[in-house]
Amino acid sequence: MLVKDLLQQKIFKDSRTLTGTIGLDNPIESVMIIEALDIEKWAVRNQILLTSYVAFQDKNLDEIKEYFEKISSIGISGIIIKIRRFIQEVPSHFIELCNSHEIPLIEIPPTITYESIILSIHEPLLNYESFLLRRYYEASKIFSNLVNPRYSYEDLVRRFTDFTGLAVSLKIPESSFFFQSESFPSLPNYQYVEFEVQNLYAQHHYYLRSYTTPEETEEIEFYYLDIKNITDVRRYSFLIHVETKSIDHSLILAIEKFLEVLSQKLDAEYYRKNEIFLHRNKTISAILFDINKDAYDLKLLLEEISLFDHPYYQVVLITLPNQFEKHQLRPIRKAFDTIGLSNVYYESKNTLVYILNIEKETDRIQKKTLKTLLPRIDKVHYFLSKAGNYLEISQLFSTCLKMKQFNDSFYISDFIDQEDLGIFNFLISIPPENYNNMVPDELLQLFNDKPDLFETLYIFIINHLNYGSTAKELYLHPKTIRYRISKITQLLQLDLGNPIQLANYTIGCILLNLKKKKEKTTKSSLEQ
């Protein structure tokens, strides 16, 4: 009920509104008689107050002003004042305070009893509560049945528009679903005012957008109710076109029931998709890690994920940084959807692996093509294998992992093709336990007996034989580095000007450093 609705009742025919049209659209949800000015202890929002001014008689203007500050902050709907009992007319300062705080003031004659006023407010409110309960029951009856998976999102939203008679727009990004009523007006392309709708039945966030046409045209107002999911605003976008800025409780209740069912359907779809994803992820994992050694079983797994149409395969390993947001994967997935090759992907923490099914070896995706399709994201690295048959998928994946390990130690690029590695293709294929056989004896002895000198040589080589850069990285003086390098060259009988000898020792340093990192990782894993 609004203040203006109350004034239409018969008992108010002899009343007067002393504040003009101020606050006539204020809602009324309860009524209270003023007996004292400690209003903050008892009053609630949307309450109308009754008084004969007895509570104000002995109060000075400052106390009355303080009282109005309190009721204004509470959100009182209005004041009804009875005259010719304690006062003959309403004091001018009281009317001024009502005007300044935009609180409607209604004057009634002494013939109107408080009891009749209270009944005139409570009877419609009680009837309205019954109406709301009935409306909510009807909404529950209609929407609850639509939780069943055989009903689509469109079925649900169409039932909502039929039930409320309102035009809506609903978008669910994760499900690629979009619905818009034919009568839903396009959002005007000019500024709007937005405020949050406060409602005791609202469990979500409701924002009313008010658009007004530009001044040079006939003034027309458009209202849209924008409802935000309370836990995840990205889950859906839901707009309702409403005729007025006054939002009835019955609409809020219907929306809440609709959103409750929508959330249940979204949850059910998520769990269903997640179950399918986990099973599929497990299947792809078995292929990549060669869990099923039998060729026939491997073929069945590939057929299960619809990836056995062509004879050749290529693996793309994508490594992601820590705390990488899941939504950041969308442009990567979208890029692979556009390459025109059958593919599946395996997802785990900080890793995304694509298996591509190609008709000919020459159809393998090239690094140049991939770089144009995929987004450049900081600390995201891509590793491309060669092409091979279905029995070689696990080997292709293993090569990508070795390429990653190599790139972690000796950063080459964000995009690495197996063909880029050249001789290092041979090096990364050597098991760490066989590294010692590929290293000169003097260098191996330096690695085992004088680790500080070995590290100095390794850093010196990585920094292109630059004394200054090596000193900076090791936090030593350049003279110390020169002394150490001189000592190392004597121990190893190494001529840094001999390219063949330098290449031999460079490869040896790389292998021994990879071995050291491997042993450190293994030790760390065992300790955990």
C-alpha positions as CSV (number, residue, x, y, z in Angstrom):
1,M,0.0,0.0,0.0
2,L,1.2,3.5,-0.8
3,V,0.4,6.7,1.1
4,K,-1.8,7.9,-1.8
5,D,-3.8,4.6,-1.6
6,L,-4.4,5.2,2.1
7,L,-5.8,8.7,1.5
8,Q,-8.3,7.3,-1.0
9,Q,-10.1,5.4,1.8
10,K,-13.4,6.8,3.1
11,I,-12.3,7.6,6.6
12,F,-9.7,10.1,5.2
13,K,-12.3,12.2,3.3
14,D,-12.0,15.0,5.9
15,S,-8.2,14.9,6.1
16,R,-5.7,17.4,4.7
17,T,-2.3,16.8,3.2
18,L,-0.1,19.6,4.5
19,T,3.0,18.9,2.4
20,G,1.5,18.8,-1.1
21,T,2.5,15.8,-3.2
22,I,5.7,15.0,-1.2
23,G,6.1,11.3,-0.5
24,L,2.6,10.2,-1.7
25,D,4.3,7.2,-3.4
26,N,5.9,6.1,-0.2
27,P,5.0,2.5,0.6
28,I,3.3,1.6,4.0
29,E,4.0,-1.7,5.6
30,S,3.1,-1.0,9.3
31,V,1.7,1.7,11.6
32,M,2.8,3.0,15.1
33,I,1.5,5.6,17.6
34,I,4.2,8.1,18.8
35,E,4.4,8.1,22.6
36,A,8.0,9.4,23.0
37,L,10.8,10.6,20.9
38,D,13.1,7.6,21.3
39,I,11.9,6.5,17.9
40,E,15.1,4.7,17.0
41,K,14.2,1.9,19.4
42,W,10.9,1.0,17.9
43,A,10.4,2.4,14.4
44,V,11.1,0.5,11.2
45,R,11.3,1.4,7.5
46,N,8.1,2.0,5.6
47,Q,6.1,2.7,8.8
48,I,3.5,5.5,9.1
49,L,3.4,7.3,12.5
50,L,0.2,8.5,14.4
51,T,0.4,11.4,16.8
52,S,-1.7,14.0,18.6
53,Y,1.5,16.1,19.2
54,V,1.5,15.2,22.9
55,A,5.0,13.7,22.6
56,F,6.3,17.0,21.2
57,Q,4.6,19.5,23.5
58,D,7.4,20.0,26.0
59,K,10.2,19.7,23.4
60,N,12.3,22.5,22.0
61,L,13.0,23.0,18.3
62,D,16.5,21.3,18.5
63,E,15.0,18.2,20.0
64,I,12.3,18.1,17.3
65,K,14.9,18.6,14.6
66,E,16.9,15.7,16.0
67,Y,13.8,13.6,16.0
68,F,13.2,14.3,12.3
69,E,16.8,13.4,11.5
70,K,16.2,10.0,13.1
71,I,12.9,9.2,11.2
72,S,14.4,10.4,7.9
73,S,17.3,8.0,8.3
74,I,15.0,5.1,9.3
75,G,12.8,5.6,6.2
76,I,9.5,6.5,7.8
77,S,6.6,6.7,5.2
78,G,4.7,9.6,6.7
79,I,3.1,11.2,9.7
80,I,-0.6,11.4,10.5
81,I,-1.4,14.2,13.1
82,K,-4.7,14.7,15.0
83,I,-5.6,18.3,15.8
84,R,-7.9,19.9,18.3
85,R,-7.0,17.6,21.1
86,F,-3.7,18.9,22.3
87,I,-3.1,21.5,19.6
88,Q,-5.6,23.6,17.5
89,E,-3.4,23.6,14.5
90,V,-0.1,22.0,13.3
91,P,2.9,24.3,14.1
92,S,4.5,25.8,11.1
93,H,8.0,24.6,12.1
94,F,6.6,21.0,12.2
95,I,5.3,21.4,8.6
96,E,8.6,22.9,7.5
97,L,10.6,20.0,8.9
98,C,8.3,17.5,7.1
99,N,8.8,19.4,3.8
100,S,12.6,19.6,4.2
101,H,12.9,15.8,5.0
102,E,10.3,14.9,2.3
103,I,8.0,13.2,4.8
104,P,4.2,13.5,4.0
105,L,2.2,15.1,6.8
106,I,-1.5,14.3,6.9
107,E,-3.8,16.3,9.3
108,I,-7.0,14.5,10.6
109,P,-9.9,15.9,12.6
110,P,-10.5,14.6,16.2
111,T,-13.5,12.6,15.0
112,I,-11.2,10.0,13.4
113,T,-10.1,7.4,15.9
114,Y,-6.6,5.8,16.0
115,E,-8.3,2.4,15.9
116,S,-10.1,3.1,12.6
117,I,-6.8,4.3,11.1
118,I,-4.9,1.3,12.3
119,L,-7.6,-1.0,10.8
120,S,-7.6,0.9,7.5
121,I,-3.9,0.2,7.2
122,H,-3.7,-3.4,8.6
123,E,-6.7,-4.9,6.8
124,P,-5.3,-4.2,3.2
125,L,-1.8,-5.2,4.4
126,L,-3.1,-8.6,5.7
127,N,-5.1,-9.1,2.5
128,Y,-1.9,-8.2,0.6
129,E,0.1,-10.7,2.6
130,S,-2.4,-13.4,1.7
131,F,-2.1,-12.3,-2.0
132,L,1.7,-12.6,-1.8
133,L,1.5,-16.1,-0.3
134,R,-0.9,-17.2,-3.0
135,R,1.3,-15.6,-5.7
136,Y,4.4,-17.3,-4.4
137,Y,2.6,-20.6,-4.2
138,E,1.5,-20.2,-7.9
139,A,5.1,-19.3,-9.0
140,S,6.5,-22.3,-7.1
141,K,3.9,-24.6,-8.6
142,I,4.7,-23.4,-12.2
143,F,8.5,-23.1,-12.0
144,S,9.5,-26.0,-9.7
145,N,8.4,-28.6,-12.3
146,L,10.9,-27.1,-14.8
147,V,13.9,-28.2,-12.8
148,N,13.6,-31.5,-14.7
149,P,16.4,-31.7,-17.4
150,R,13.9,-32.4,-20.1
151,Y,12.9,-28.7,-19.9
152,S,15.2,-26.2,-21.5
153,Y,16.3,-22.8,-20.3
154,E,13.9,-21.4,-23.0
155,D,11.0,-23.3,-21.5
156,L,11.7,-21.8,-18.1
157,V,12.1,-18.2,-19.3
158,R,9.0,-18.4,-21.5
159,R,7.0,-19.6,-18.5
160,F,8.3,-16.7,-16.5
161,T,7.2,-14.2,-19.2
162,D,3.8,-15.9,-19.4
163,F,3.4,-15.7,-15.6
164,T,4.5,-12.1,-15.2
165,G,3.5,-10.6,-18.5
166,L,6.8,-8.9,-18.8
167,A,9.4,-8.8,-21.5
168,V,12.8,-10.1,-20.5
169,S,16.4,-10.7,-21.8
170,L,18.4,-13.6,-20.4
171,K,22.0,-14.5,-21.3
172,I,23.9,-17.5,-19.9
173,P,27.5,-17.3,-21.2
174,E,28.6,-20.8,-20.0
175,S,25.7,-22.5,-21.9
176,S,25.8,-20.1,-24.9
177,F,22.2,-19.4,-24.2
178,F,20.4,-16.1,-25.1
179,F,16.7,-15.3,-25.0
180,Q,15.0,-12.0,-25.6
181,S,11.3,-11.4,-25.7
182,E,10.0,-10.1,-29.0
183,S,8.5,-7.1,-27.1
184,F,11.7,-6.4,-25.2
185,P,12.7,-2.8,-26.2
186,S,16.3,-2.3,-27.2
187,L,18.3,-0.6,-24.5
188,P,18.4,3.1,-25.3
189,N,21.8,4.4,-26.4
190,Y,22.0,7.2,-23.8
191,Q,22.8,7.7,-20.2
192,Y,20.7,6.2,-17.4
193,V,20.3,6.5,-13.7
194,E,20.6,3.3,-11.7
195,F,19.8,2.6,-8.0
196,E,19.5,-0.6,-6.0
197,V,16.0,-1.7,-5.1
198,Q,15.7,-2.5,-1.4
199,N,13.1,-5.2,-0.8
200,L,12.7,-7.5,2.2
201,Y,12.0,-10.5,-0.1
202,A,15.0,-10.0,-2.3
203,Q,17.9,-12.4,-2.0
204,H,19.7,-11.2,-5.1
205,H,20.8,-7.7,-6.0
206,Y,18.2,-5.7,-7.9
207,Y,19.1,-2.5,-9.8
208,L,16.5,-0.3,-11.5
209,R,17.8,1.5,-14.6
210,S,15.9,4.7,-15.5
211,Y,16.4,6.0,-19.1
212,T,15.0,9.4,-20.1
213,T,14.9,10.5,-23.7
214,P,17.1,13.5,-24.6
215,E,15.6,17.0,-24.0
216,E,15.1,17.9,-27.6
217,T,12.5,15.1,-28.0
218,E,9.3,14.4,-26.2
219,E,10.3,13.1,-22.7
220,I,9.8,9.4,-22.3
221,E,11.0,7.2,-19.5
222,F,12.1,3.6,-19.8
223,Y,12.7,1.3,-16.8
224,Y,14.7,-1.9,-16.8
225,L,15.3,-4.1,-13.8
226,D,18.8,-5.7,-13.8
227,I,19.1,-8.7,-11.4
228,K,22.6,-9.7,-10.4
229,N,23.5,-13.2,-9.1
230,I,24.4,-12.8,-5.4
231,T,27.5,-15.1,-5.6
232,D,28.7,-14.8,-9.2
233,V,27.6,-11.9,-11.4
234,R,29.1,-13.6,-14.5
235,R,26.8,-16.6,-14.2
236,Y,24.0,-14.9,-16.1
237,S,22.7,-11.6,-17.2
238,F,18.9,-11.0,-16.6
239,L,17.0,-7.8,-17.5
240,I,13.3,-7.2,-17.2
241,H,11.5,-4.3,-18.9
242,V,9.1,-2.8,-16.3
243,E,6.5,0.0,-16.8
244,T,7.1,1.9,-13.7
245,K,9.9,2.4,-11.1
246,S,7.7,1.0,-8.4
247,I,8.5,-2.7,-8.0
248,D,5.8,-4.8,-6.3
249,H,6.7,-7.5,-3.8
250,S,4.8,-10.0,-5.8
251,L,7.2,-9.5,-8.8
252,I,10.2,-9.9,-6.5
253,L,8.8,-13.2,-5.1
254,A,8.2,-14.5,-8.7
255,I,11.7,-13.5,-9.8
256,E,13.3,-15.1,-6.7
257,K,11.5,-18.4,-7.4
258,F,12.4,-18.2,-11.1
259,L,16.1,-17.6,-10.2
260,E,16.0,-20.4,-7.6
261,V,14.9,-22.9,-10.3
262,L,17.4,-21.4,-12.9
263,S,20.3,-21.8,-10.4
264,Q,19.2,-25.4,-9.8
265,K,19.2,-26.1,-13.5
266,L,22.6,-24.4,-13.9
267,D,24.1,-26.4,-11.0
268,A,22.7,-29.6,-12.5
269,E,24.1,-28.8,-15.9
270,Y,27.5,-28.0,-14.3
271,Y,27.7,-31.3,-12.4
272,R,26.6,-33.2,-15.5
273,K,29.2,-31.5,-17.7
274,N,31.8,-31.9,-15.0
275,E,31.2,-35.6,-14.7
276,I,31.5,-35.9,-18.5
277,F,34.6,-33.7,-18.5
278,L,36.3,-35.8,-15.7
279,H,35.6,-39.1,-17.5
280,R,36.9,-37.6,-20.8
281,N,39.9,-36.1,-19.1
282,K,40.7,-39.5,-17.5
283,T,40.5,-41.1,-21.0
284,I,42.8,-38.6,-22.6
285,S,45.2,-38.9,-19.7
286,A,45.4,-42.7,-20.3
287,I,46.3,-42.0,-23.9
288,L,48.9,-39.4,-23.1
289,F,50.6,-41.3,-20.3
290,D,50.4,-44.7,-22.2
291,I,48.5,-46.4,-19.4
292,N,46.9,-48.9,-21.9
293,K,49.9,-50.5,-23.5
294,D,47.8,-52.6,-25.8
295,A,47.3,-51.1,-29.4
296,Y,43.7,-52.4,-29.6
297,D,42.8,-50.8,-26.2
298,L,44.4,-47.5,-27.4
299,K,42.4,-47.6,-30.5
300,L,39.1,-48.1,-28.5
301,L,40.0,-45.1,-26.3
302,L,40.6,-42.9,-29.3
303,E,37.3,-44.0,-30.8
304,E,35.5,-43.2,-27.5
305,I,36.6,-39.6,-27.7
306,S,35.9,-39.5,-31.5
307,L,39.6,-39.0,-32.5
308,F,40.3,-41.9,-34.8
309,D,39.3,-40.4,-38.2
310,H,42.8,-39.8,-39.6
311,P,46.1,-41.7,-39.3
312,Y,48.3,-39.0,-37.9
313,Y,48.5,-37.1,-34.6
314,Q,50.2,-34.0,-33.2
315,V,50.5,-32.9,-29.6
316,V,50.6,-29.3,-28.3
317,L,51.6,-28.8,-24.7
318,I,50.5,-25.5,-23.1
319,T,52.0,-24.6,-19.7
320,L,50.3,-22.0,-17.5
321,P,51.5,-19.8,-14.6
322,N,50.3,-20.2,-11.1
323,Q,47.0,-18.6,-10.2
324,F,45.9,-18.6,-13.8
325,E,42.2,-17.8,-14.0
326,K,40.0,-20.5,-15.7
327,H,38.2,-17.9,-17.8
328,Q,41.6,-16.9,-19.4
329,L,41.6,-20.3,-21.1
330,R,38.6,-19.3,-23.3
331,P,40.6,-17.5,-26.0
332,I,43.0,-20.4,-26.2
333,R,40.2,-23.0,-26.6
334,K,38.5,-20.7,-29.1
335,A,41.7,-20.5,-31.2
336,F,41.9,-24.3,-31.4
337,D,38.2,-24.5,-32.4
338,T,39.1,-22.4,-35.4
339,I,42.1,-24.4,-36.8
340,G,39.8,-26.8,-38.7
341,L,41.4,-30.0,-37.2
342,S,39.8,-32.6,-35.0
343,N,41.1,-32.2,-31.5
344,V,40.6,-33.0,-27.8
345,Y,42.3,-31.5,-24.8
346,Y,43.5,-32.7,-21.4
347,E,43.4,-30.3,-18.5
348,S,45.3,-30.4,-15.2
349,K,46.8,-27.9,-12.9
350,N,48.9,-25.4,-14.9
351,T,48.8,-27.6,-18.0
352,L,46.6,-27.9,-21.1
353,V,47.4,-30.6,-23.7
354,Y,45.8,-30.8,-27.1
355,I,45.9,-33.9,-29.3
356,L,45.3,-33.1,-33.0
357,N,44.1,-35.7,-35.5
358,I,45.5,-35.0,-39.0
359,E,45.1,-36.7,-42.3
360,K,48.7,-36.3,-43.6
361,E,52.0,-35.6,-41.8
362,T,52.3,-32.4,-43.8
363,D,49.0,-31.2,-42.3
364,R,50.6,-30.7,-38.9
365,I,50.0,-27.3,-37.5
366,Q,53.1,-25.0,-37.8
367,K,54.4,-22.7,-35.2
368,K,53.9,-19.7,-37.5
369,T,50.2,-20.6,-37.8
370,L,49.8,-21.2,-34.1
371,K,51.4,-17.9,-33.2
372,T,48.9,-16.0,-35.3
373,L,45.9,-17.8,-33.8
374,L,46.8,-18.0,-30.1
375,P,46.9,-15.1,-27.7
376,R,50.2,-13.9,-26.2
377,I,49.7,-14.3,-22.5
378,D,52.5,-13.6,-20.0
379,K,54.2,-16.7,-18.8
380,V,52.1,-19.0,-21.0
381,H,54.3,-21.3,-23.2
382,Y,53.4,-23.5,-26.1
383,F,55.3,-26.7,-27.2
384,L,54.6,-28.4,-30.6
385,S,55.5,-32.0,-31.4
386,K,56.1,-33.5,-34.7
387,A,53.4,-35.7,-36.3
388,G,53.2,-39.5,-35.6
389,N,50.8,-42.4,-35.7
390,Y,48.4,-43.2,-32.9
391,L,50.9,-45.6,-31.2
392,E,53.4,-42.6,-30.9
393,I,51.0,-40.2,-29.1
394,S,52.5,-40.9,-25.7
395,Q,56.0,-40.5,-27.1
396,L,55.0,-37.1,-28.8
397,F,53.7,-36.0,-25.4
398,S,56.8,-37.1,-23.6
399,T,58.9,-35.1,-26.1
400,C,56.8,-32.0,-25.4
401,L,57.5,-32.5,-21.6
402,K,61.2,-32.7,-22.3
403,M,61.0,-29.6,-24.4
404,K,59.3,-27.8,-21.5
405,Q,62.0,-29.0,-19.1
406,F,64.7,-27.8,-21.5
407,N,63.0,-24.4,-22.0
408,D,62.6,-24.0,-18.2
409,S,66.4,-24.3,-17.9
410,F,67.4,-22.5,-21.1
411,Y,64.6,-20.2,-22.1
412,I,64.3,-20.2,-25.9
413,S,60.9,-18.8,-26.7
414,D,57.2,-18.8,-25.7
415,F,56.5,-20.9,-28.8
416,I,58.7,-23.9,-29.4
417,D,58.4,-26.4,-32.2
418,Q,60.3,-29.7,-31.9
419,E,61.9,-28.9,-35.2
420,D,63.4,-25.7,-33.6
421,L,65.6,-27.7,-31.3
422,G,68.0,-29.2,-33.9
423,I,70.8,-31.1,-32.1
424,F,69.0,-30.5,-28.8
425,N,66.3,-33.0,-30.0
426,F,69.1,-35.6,-29.4
427,L,70.1,-34.2,-26.1
428,I,66.6,-34.1,-24.5
429,S,66.1,-37.7,-25.6
430,I,69.0,-38.9,-23.5
431,P,68.0,-40.3,-20.1
432,P,69.6,-38.2,-17.2
433,E,71.4,-41.3,-15.9
434,N,73.3,-41.5,-19.2
435,Y,74.4,-37.8,-19.1
436,N,77.8,-38.7,-17.6
437,N,78.7,-40.7,-20.8
438,M,78.2,-37.6,-22.9
439,V,80.4,-35.3,-20.8
440,P,84.2,-34.9,-20.9
441,D,85.9,-36.5,-17.9
442,E,87.6,-33.3,-16.8
443,L,84.3,-31.4,-16.8
444,L,82.5,-34.3,-14.9
445,Q,85.3,-34.2,-12.3
446,L,84.9,-30.4,-11.9
447,F,81.1,-30.8,-11.5
448,N,81.6,-33.4,-8.7
449,D,84.6,-32.0,-6.9
450,K,84.4,-28.2,-7.4
451,P,80.7,-27.2,-7.8
452,D,81.4,-23.5,-7.3
453,L,83.8,-23.5,-10.3
454,F,81.4,-25.5,-12.4
455,E,78.6,-23.1,-11.7
456,T,80.9,-20.2,-12.6
457,L,81.7,-21.9,-16.0
458,Y,78.1,-22.7,-16.7
459,I,76.9,-19.1,-16.0
460,F,79.8,-17.7,-18.0
461,I,78.8,-19.8,-21.0
462,I,75.1,-19.0,-20.7
463,N,76.0,-15.3,-20.6
464,H,77.9,-15.5,-23.9
465,L,81.4,-15.5,-22.2
466,N,80.7,-12.0,-20.8
467,Y,82.6,-11.4,-17.5
468,G,80.5,-8.5,-16.4
469,S,77.1,-10.3,-16.8
470,T,78.5,-13.4,-15.1
471,A,79.8,-11.3,-12.1
472,K,76.4,-9.6,-11.8
473,E,74.5,-12.9,-11.8
474,L,76.8,-14.5,-9.2
475,Y,77.1,-11.3,-7.1
476,L,80.9,-11.3,-7.5
477,H,83.5,-8.8,-8.6
478,P,84.5,-9.1,-12.3
479,K,88.1,-9.7,-11.3
480,T,87.0,-12.7,-9.2
481,I,85.2,-14.1,-12.3
482,R,88.4,-13.6,-14.5
483,Y,90.5,-15.4,-11.9
484,R,88.0,-18.3,-11.7
485,I,87.7,-18.7,-15.5
486,S,91.5,-18.6,-15.8
487,K,91.8,-21.3,-13.2
488,I,89.0,-23.4,-14.9
489,T,90.6,-23.2,-18.3
490,Q,93.9,-24.5,-16.8
491,L,92.2,-27.4,-15.0
492,L,90.2,-28.4,-18.1
493,Q,92.9,-27.4,-20.6
494,L,90.0,-25.5,-22.3
495,D,90.7,-23.1,-25.2
496,L,87.7,-20.7,-25.2
497,G,88.7,-19.6,-28.7
498,N,88.3,-23.1,-30.1
499,P,84.6,-23.4,-31.3
500,I,84.6,-27.2,-31.4
501,Q,86.0,-27.6,-27.9
502,L,83.7,-24.8,-26.6
503,A,80.7,-26.5,-28.1
504,N,81.6,-29.8,-26.5
505,Y,82.0,-28.2,-23.1
506,T,78.8,-26.1,-23.5
507,I,76.8,-29.2,-24.2
508,G,78.4,-30.9,-21.3
509,C,77.6,-28.0,-19.0
510,I,73.9,-28.0,-20.2
511,L,73.6,-31.8,-19.6
512,L,75.1,-31.7,-16.1
513,N,73.0,-28.7,-15.1
514,L,69.8,-30.6,-16.3
515,K,71.0,-33.6,-14.3
516,K,71.4,-31.4,-11.2
517,K,67.9,-29.9,-11.6
518,K,66.5,-33.4,-12.1
519,E,68.1,-34.7,-8.9
520,K,67.0,-31.7,-6.9
521,T,63.4,-32.1,-8.1
522,T,63.4,-35.8,-7.3
523,K,64.8,-35.2,-3.8
524,S,62.2,-32.5,-3.1
525,S,59.4,-34.9,-4.2
526,L,60.7,-37.6,-1.9
527,E,60.9,-35.2,1.1
528,Q,57.3,-34.2,0.5
